[in-house]
Amino acid sequence: MSKEITVAIIEDDLFARNWMALLLVRDWRTRVVGEYSNCTDFFASLEKGKAWIDYLIVDVDLYGERLQLAEICQVLRIKTPKTKILLTGIQPDLRVLHQTQDEQIVGYVLKREVGYSLSWMVTFLIEGCWILTPGIQALANDINFLLPRNVLVLDGRKTIPGFTDHEAEVARMAFIFSIGRRDLADELKISEQWSYGLVSELYKKMGLTDIIAGETDLFSFIGESEIIKRKFHEIMEQLGDSKKAKDMETLAFHLLTMPEIVQ
């Protein structure tokens, strides 16, 4: 991937907006260039012409019965025609699905099914995929809705193999949210020294220590998906031969947030 993928977010729920921005900011492949609570603010920003946007994430729950995606698509075609839209929602919505045939729209996902994998899903969009999560796929199948040929169904709700619930929680705090070791120790009510040892054990359990040392093949951890392998090749090229702690953390982030490809 030759450049950062720029993303803007329209989401009225502050917690959800911050959550999505955090996941995107933590990934070196994606950059957030705007966060908006409504379309009016987003359109006003477009008038100023300040940011190039590859993808616009739009919360469809924001609109209720007033949802008219055609209006948003029309504005984008005029102001920034290369920008594409990824729709997000809490529940699968038939009205929304019927409005996804505009060429500006490149996916429809459920927030709970995205999990920690938002940045991965955005990077698959740049490959030309049309992204769904399983709940939207099930709705489409129920009504025989014709999906694009390039559809990719992703599920971000995977568990971490071999980890207890507590270990998974600590791994996410340390590697996904990049909580410093001192803050991690405060959160877990343990000594700072113990927190360093705990994180080292998680590295070993994930196989990262052996991967970085060249003793284990990374691709033995990630399954057979060619598109996932291709993405990890890009990640490893970016990291090079580095064995720095921050680069190990970057690799851990990508492994922990990697979605399952359903179809």
N, C-alpha and C positions, 0 to 999 in steps of 0.2 A: 504494500500500500504506500503510495508515494506522498500522501499528504494527510494531515488531520481531517477528520470528518467533522464538519461544523453542524451543530444541532441547536435549535431553539425549541422551547417548551411553552405550550399554552395549557395551563392547569390551574383551576381555581382553588384547589386544596393545597395549602401551604406545605403541609407535611409531605404530601405526595410529590409536589414540585421539588422540594429540597432533596427528597430521596432519589428521584430520578437524576437530578443535577449531580448529586454526590457520586452515584454510580458511573456517570459519564465522565466526570472530572477525574476520577481515579484511574481511568484507562487512557494511556498515552495516545490511543488511536482516535479518540473523540474529544471534541472541545465544545463547551456550551457557550453560545454567543448571545443568548437572550432568554429571559424567563418572564412569562407574562401570565396574569391571572384571567385575562379575557382577550377576545379577538380585537376589541377596539384599541387596546394598548398595543397589540402586535401590529395592527394596520398603521397606527400612528408612527411606530418605529420604522416600518417599511418606507413611509413617506420621507423620513430623514436619510434613508439609504446608507446606513452606517455599517451593516454587517452582511457578509456573504453567508447564506444558509443552504447547506446541502439537504438537511432533513428537518421537518417541523413535526414535533410530537404534539398531537391534539387530543385532549381529554374529551371524549364524546359525552360523558356524563354531565358535563358542564351545561349542556344545551337543553336537556329534557326533550319536550315535544317540539321545540323550535329548531332542532338541528337541521341545518341546510349546508351540507358540505360543499355543494356546488358553488355557493357564494365564496367560500374560502378558496376553493380551487381557482375560481375566476380571478380573484385578486392576485393570487400567486402567478397565474399565467401572464398577467399584465406587468406586475412589479418585479418578479423574480422567477421566471418560467422554469428554471432548472431545479428549483426547490421541490422536493417530494414530501408527502405526508404519511406519517405512521400514526394510526389511530389507537388509542388506549381506552379501556373501559373496565368497569367492575364486573358487569354481567354481559353475556352475549346478547346483542340487540338486533332483531330482524330488520328494523328500520335502517340501522346503520349499515348492516351488511348490504342492503339493496342500494346504498349510496356509494359503494366502494369501487364502482366500475369506471370512475373517472381516472384518466391516465396519471393524474397528479398523486393519486393514492397508491401506496406500495405496501400496505400491510394493515392488519387489524389484530390487536393482541389484548388479552386480559391481564390486568395488573398482577393478580395473584399467581398467574401462570408464568409471568416474566421472571418473577423471583429476583435474583441478583444478576440476571443475564442481559440487562438492557443494552449495555455497550456492545456485547457480542451480536445482539440482534441488529443493531444499527450497522455494524460492520458487514453483516451478511447482505444488507440492503445495497451497499456499494458494489456488491458482486452481481447485482441485477436480480436478486431473489425477491419474491413477493412473500412477506412474512405473516404467518398465522401462529396462534397457540392452539392447543387441543380443543378448548371449549368453543372457539370460533369454527374450527374445522368440523366439530360435531354438529353445530347449527347449520353450517353449509351443507353437510351431508343429509341432514334431516329434510331439507327443503329442495334437495337436488340443485343447489346453487352452483353455477358454473364458475370454478376457480381458475385463475391463470395457470398456464402450463408450468411456469417457473416458480410455483408455490413451494415454500419450505416451512414445514411445521416444526416449531421449536418449543421445548418445555424447560423452563428454568428452575423447576422445583425439585431438583435432584438432591439426594443426601450425599454425604461425603463417605465413601466406602471405608469401613474399618474404624470410623471415628465414633466415640460416644457423643451424645447430645451436648454434653459440657465441652468436650474437645472441639466440636464443630462450632459452638458459640465463640469460644476463645479464638479459633482460627479466623473466623469472620471478623471479629473485632481487630485482630492484629493485622490481617492481610487485606481484607476488603475495605475496612474503614480506616486502616492505617493509624490505629491508636498507638501512641508512643508507649514504650515499655513501662515508664513510670506511671502513666495514666492507666495502663492496663493493670498494673499491680494494685493501684488504688481501687479500680473497679472490682477486682477479684478478691480484694482484701488479703493480699499476699505481699511478701517483700519484693522489692524491685529486682534483686538478684534472682529470686525464684522465678519471676516473670520471664527473665532472659532464658533460664533453663527450660521453662515450659515451652516457649516459642521454639527453641532449638529442637525439642522433642517432637513438636508438631512438624517441623521441617523434615525430620527423619522419617516420621510416620507417613508423610505425603510422598516420600521418595525423593524430595528435592535435593537433599544433601548428596545422594548418589548420582542424581541427574547432573547437577552442577559439576561434580567430580569426574563425570564422564564414565561412571561405572554402571549406569543404568540408562537404557534408551527411553527418552521422554515419550516416544510414540507407543510404547507398551502400556502407557497409562491412559491413552485417550481414545481407544477404540479404532474402528475401521473407517469412520467417515472421512472421505477424501477432502471435503470442504473444511472440516475441523483441522485435519492434518496440514492443509495449505495455510490456514491461519496461524498455526503454531510454528510453521516454518518461518513465516514473517516475523513472529514474536522472537524466535531464537536468533534470527539474523539481526534484529534490532539490539538484542542483548549482547551478541557476540560471545567472547570468552570471559566476560565479566563474572566474578564471583563475589561482588560487593553485596552487602546485606540488602540494599535497596533494590538491586536487580533480582535477588532471590525472592524478595517480597513481591516484585512485579510478576514473576513467573507464578508464584503462589496465587496471586490475585486472578490471573487468567485461568488457572486450573480450577479454582474454587467457584468461579462465575461461569464456567463453560456450560452451555445448555445441552440438553439431550436432543438429538435430532429424531423426531418422531416419524417424519416422512420427507 
